[in-house]
């Protein structure tokens, strides 16, 4: 029995793993990670003596021997191997979800639908990277019937690595857009990396759920078993948008679904959830109820009535694709009294100036007038515009405090690193 197998036998005592020494519980497995500003190995001995089943550490030969201490070469790699070993023991199906935009919303919608019939485990928040995916898999207990695992990427090979850890039976790419261009070396790198999901599913005889209206995804999925969704009647599961002012209403199979999602761009996310629900034989009425009941959180396309303004808060993240979608949708739903608060789109590398210029031109084409631009990237390309520019969100808060905004529809959109979520109390 190798080290991973020994740790796994101890893990089965409670089916609980943590990387935070403050959240240990009886019989859990603690994996000590080392970061730029912390070293979990510093707490290893005290954790081992606190009733955990196992404590996995690396690079600490100075610690005294303890029956609960397991020394490995790389603790993150050991965590990933433990998760993959666990996945191989599970007799359930896993749905892997990736994409540039909408993967978290799609994951939430799919999970809400499937939970109507199955005992499921799904990714919490955006735990979708090399650490989050293993932790999600290790939350799957023997009682679970399905798992929905979100997989994110910021560099080539990321999705390949995550699929090899999670071994999904089913896969979906929500879309492929222009995000994290700096890490991928351009848009072609984004396409290749996202396509690693399709490549894994095709190689292992799995099945895809594909947006029939997306020409690129249709092309990439050619030759792989799939079920399609979209607006066209040619899709296996089709629907249409009834309205999106501000909330999206969809007609599907003669049924009207009034969602709490803002924007017609959420249509494809809703249809993906319907498609997967149908495949897994969730009752139609349960699908409708799940989608109508789901309420977005975490600053993702939320409509917030502040008492002074109606705010569309979409400040969790931003890239050129999602930014343009949000702006166009806002033009369709907003009143004549409208304000845009837009933060920089980060991680675009050499494409940053061009992409920010394109957003400025879009604002001009759509004839927006009261626009606040937050961050240095927008500042570089908006010098000849009439739009209001500030260095950071704190400067904007100070300005709005002195010049209150009341009675407006307001779109707040920007990359998470700009921290536009801090502005809501001022609106």
WOQUIZI-V284104 format. One record per residue. N is the residue number from 0. SS is DSSP state (H for helix, E for strand, - for the rest). Layout:
n	ss
N	SS
N	SS
//
This chain:
n	ss
0	-
1	-
2	H
3	H
4	H
5	H
6	H
7	H
8	H
9	H
10	H
11	-
12	-
13	-
14	-
15	-
16	E
17	E
18	-
19	-
20	H
21	H
22	H
23	-
24	-
25	-
26	-
27	-
28	E
29	E
30	E
31	-
32	-
33	E
34	-
35	-
36	-
37	-
38	E
39	H
40	H
41	H
42	H
43	H
44	H
45	H
46	H
47	H
48	-
49	-
50	-
51	-
52	-
53	E
54	E
55	E
56	E
57	E
58	-
59	-
60	-
61	-
62	-
63	-
64	-
65	-
66	-
67	-
68	E
69	E
70	E
71	E
72	-
73	-
74	H
75	H
76	H
77	H
78	H
79	H
80	H
81	H
82	H
83	H
84	H
85	H
86	H
87	H
88	H
89	-
90	-
91	-
92	E
93	E
94	E
95	E
96	E
97	E
98	-
99	-
100	-
101	-
102	H
103	H
104	H
105	H
106	H
107	H
108	H
109	H
110	H
111	H
112	H
113	H
114	-
115	-
116	-
117	-
118	-
119	E
120	E
121	E
122	-
123	-
124	-
125	-
126	-
127	-
128	-
129	-
130	-
131	H
132	H
133	H
134	H
135	H
136	H
137	-
138	-
139	-
140	-
141	-
142	-
143	-
144	-
145	E
146	E
147	E
148	E
149	E
150	-
151	-
152	-
153	-
154	-
155	-
156	-
157	H
158	H
159	H
160	H
161	H
162	H
163	H
164	H
165	H
166	-
167	-
168	-
169	E
170	E
171	E
172	E
173	-
174	-
175	-
176	-
177	-
178	-
179	-
180	H
181	H
182	H
183	H
184	-
185	-
186	H
187	H
188	H
189	H
190	H
191	H
192	H
193	H
194	H
195	H
196	H
197	H
198	H
199	H
200	H
201	H
202	H
203	-
204	-
205	-
206	E
207	E
208	E
209	E
210	E
211	-
212	-
213	-
214	H
215	H
216	H
217	H
218	H
219	H
220	-
221	-
222	-
223	-
224	-
225	E
226	E
227	E
228	E
229	E
230	-
231	-
232	-
233	-
234	-
235	-
236	E
237	E
238	E
239	E
240	E
241	E
242	E
243	E
244	-
245	-
246	E
247	E
248	E
249	E
250	E
251	E
252	-
253	-
254	E
255	E
256	E
257	E
258	E
259	E
260	E
261	E
262	-
263	H
264	H
265	H
266	H
267	H
268	H
269	H
270	H
271	H
272	H
273	H
274	H
275	H
276	H
277	H
278	H
279	-
280	-
281	-
282	-
283	H
284	H
285	H
286	H
287	H
288	H
289	H
290	H
291	H
292	H
293	-
294	-
295	-
296	-
297	-
298	-
299	-
300	-
301	E
302	E
303	E
304	E
305	-
306	-
307	-
308	-
309	E
310	E
311	E
312	E
313	E
314	-
315	-
316	-
317	-
318	-
319	H
320	H
321	H
322	H
323	H
324	H
325	H
326	H
327	H
328	H
329	H
330	H
331	H
332	H
333	-
334	-
335	-
336	-
337	E
338	E
339	E
340	E
341	E
342	E
343	-
344	-
345	-
346	-
347	-
348	H
349	H
350	H
351	H
352	H
353	H
354	H
355	H
356	H
357	H
358	H
359	H
360	H
361	H
362	H
363	H
364	H
365	-
366	-
367	-
368	-
369	-
370	E
371	E
372	E
373	E
374	-
375	H
376	H
377	H
378	H
379	H
380	H
381	-
382	-
383	-
384	-
385	-
386	-
387	E
388	E
389	E
390	-
391	-
392	H
393	H
394	H
395	H
396	H
397	H
398	H
399	H
400	H
401	H
402	-
403	-
404	-
405	-
406	-
407	-
408	E
409	E
410	E
411	E
412	E
413	-
414	-
415	H
416	H
417	H
418	-
419	H
420	H
421	H
422	H
423	H
424	H
425	H
426	-
//
